[in-house]
Amino acid sequence: MCGIAGMIGREDEIITAEQVRRMTDAIVHRGPDDEGIRAHGNVGLGMRRLSIIDLSGGHQPIFNEDRTVSVVFNGEIYNFPFLREELIARGHKFCTHCDTEVIVHLYEEMGADCIQKLRGMFAIALYDEKCKSLLLARDRLGKKPLYYALRDGRFYFGSEIKALMAVAPDLAEVDPEGILQFFYFGYVTDPYSAFKSIRKLPPGHLAEYASGEIKVRQYWDVPQYGATDPGSDEACLEEMERRLEEAVRIRLISDVPLGAMLSGGVDSSIVVALMARCSSAAVKTFSIGFEKADFNEAEYARLVAERFQTDHHELIVDPDIVATLNQLTAMMEEPFGDSSMIPTYYVSRLARENVTVALSGDGGDELFAGYDRYIVNWKRRHYDFIPPAVGALYRNHLYGRLPSHLKGRKFAWNITLPSRDRYLDGISFLPALHREKSLFSREFAEMARTLTDPFEQFEHYYDHAPATDQLSRLMYLDTKTYLTADILTKVDRMSMATSLEARCPILDHEFVEWAAGLPLKYKFRDGTRKYMFKKLAERLGIPPALLHRRKQGFSLPLVHWMRKELKDGLLGILLEPRTLQRGYFEPQAIRTVMNEHVQGTRDRAGVLWMLLIFELWHRNFLEAGGAGRDRGASEVGSVETASNTAMALGNTRLQSGPAKGVQ
C-alpha cells in the first residue's frame, strides 16, 4: 500500500526531484515507511510506501530489465505469485519478490491490456520511455483513488488531490458541478471532483497520456445480472462459500501483522468466520462502540469474536466531535457527508495500534440487495398507479405552496414520481434543482440551472444497467456511484489517515462477477434482503442474533449531537456572516432549519450535518491551506484558529464558484 504522485512537464521542461518530493510529502500518511522518486527530463514519478510484502526489496519506482519502463503503484496484486512464475517462464528477470514488479514485465508482454490480468486493488502510474507515454489505471471497483489534471501543458496525477495542489495550487478552482453533486448525494461522483481542472479516473478505467493528449477508456464493467443460475439453493451456497473463502485466503498474504474490522454486522462477521477457518492463529479483530446504547453494536461484534475465538480489541468511543470533524474535513479534500467516516476513522486507528493490514466487510449490500432503501422502493411500487399528470401537477404547482413543516409533503413528492426517479429522490439530500429549492439563494439557483442535472449520470447508469429487473438495476447504480464515491472513498481515506491498509474480499472482482450473475431470487426473496448471503452466515455458525436484527451499520447519534454537543459550538458557524456571505444559501432558510431542529419540532439533523460539513470543508481545507500540505492524523484543523481572511488558495479560487460574492 502506498501513495503515488507525479507529473509530466512540457516537452522542453525539466522536472526536478524536489517538485516530485513536494507532491509525495503531501501524502506521507499513506506511506510512512519509504519514499521513492524518479525525475528524468520532463517526467517525475514519486511514491510513499507502506511496506506490506517484501519489506526490504519493494522500493519504488520499479523498472523493467533495460529501465525503459518504470512504475509507481498503490495497492496489492493478489495473484502476483502466479503471474511472476508465468513471466519468469517467458524469460523475464525479477529483482524483487514484491507484487509491483509483475506490472512492468506484464506491460512488456501485453501493453496497456496487462491491467486485465491483475486481481487486486490498485492505482498504477507506468511510464514508457520508448513511447514517451504514461499509463494510469484504477482497479475495477474503485478501492484505490487516482486523480489527474492537465493544465498549461503539464499533466499531474496523484492518490490525493493535495498532492497535485502541492505543485500546482492554481488547480484549486472550485467546480460548481462537483459542489452540486455533493448537495444532492453527500459525495462527488467519478469522474468529477470538487475542482474544475481535477478529475478522478473512474473505476475499471485506464488513461493514456502522450503528446499532450489524454485518452480515457473503460476496461471492465459488472457483467450481466442474473445470467447464471447455479440450479439450486444448495449449489449456490456451496459455490458462494468456496469462492468467498478463496477471496479471503488470498488476502491473508502479508509480511506484517494482519487483522479484521468487525462491526457486528453480517458481512464483516462472514469475513471473520472465513479468516478464522484459513488462519492457524487467532484472528485479531477490532470493534468500536458508542456510549449511547441505540448506536452501540459492540455487543454483537463481541458475540462473533467469542464464537470464532478471535483476539478481540474493543473501544467505546466518546469522541471530541468538534476536534474530530475539524480534522477529518481537512483530510477529505472534498466535501463528504457520510457521517460514518467518524467511526471508520476510530476503528482504523484502533486497528493500526496492533496491525498494519485489516480486512473489512464492505460490498455485501451492493451485491446481495442489503440496503433498507431497496425495501422502501419495492414497497412503494404500489404507487405506480398515480397518473404522471397528477404527479407533475403536485410537484410543479402545489408542493412549493405548502408549508415546509407540513407532514407528508416530501413523501407525496416522492410517491408521485416514476419508480426510477422515486429511488433517486429517496437517496438525495439537498436536491437544489428539485424539492429543496427554498434552501438555496436565488443566485446559486440561477447558476445551478445552467449546470448538468446531477440525476442525469444516475439515470444513465440505471437505464443502461446490464440487467432486466429493477432491483438489479438499482444494485448496479449503487455499485457505480455510492459504493465507489462514498463507501470505498471513506474506507480508503480513513484507513490511510492512520497508515492502515484495508482489504475488501467481498469486492474481489471475480466474486463480484459471479455474484452479479446470480438470479435475483438468491439475493432478495419474499421481502428478505441478502437471502443467500445470510444462509451462508448460518452455515458458518454466525450467531442467529446477528442475522435478523435491524440493519444499523456505522450509524451515529446525529440528532443528539445536533441538539447537545454541537448546538452551542460548531452549529453556530452556520449563521456567521463568513458562512452566509458565500452566497450558496438563503440566510433565513438556514435559521429556520436550525430552529426547527433545536426546538425539536422537526428532525433536521441530516440537513444540518450536510451544511456543517460543507462549511468546515471551506474553512479547514480551502481557506486553511489544506491543499499542498499534509494534514494527516497528527494535525487538527481548528475553526477557531483558521484565518478569517481566506488565503489565496481559497479566496481567489472560490470567486469563480457558484455565486457572485462567494468568498
PyMOL commands that set and color helices and strands:
alter all, ss='L'
color gray80, all
select helices_A, chain A and resi 17-25+28-30+80-89+101-117+161-165+169-171+176-185+233-250+266-278+293-295+298-307+321-332+341-352+364-368+372-385+388-401+409-415+419-426+437-439+442-448+455-463+470-480+482-497+505-507+509-517+520-522+531-540+544-547+558-563+570-575+577-580+587-598+605-623+648-654
alter helices_A, ss='H'
color red, helices_A
select strands_A, chain A and resi 2-8+34-40+43-49+62-63+69-77+120-128+133-138+147-151+154-158+198-200+205-210+213-218+258-261+284-290+311-317+357-359+501-503+524-525+528-529
alter strands_A, ss='S'
color yellow, strands_A
deselect
rebuild
show_as cartoon
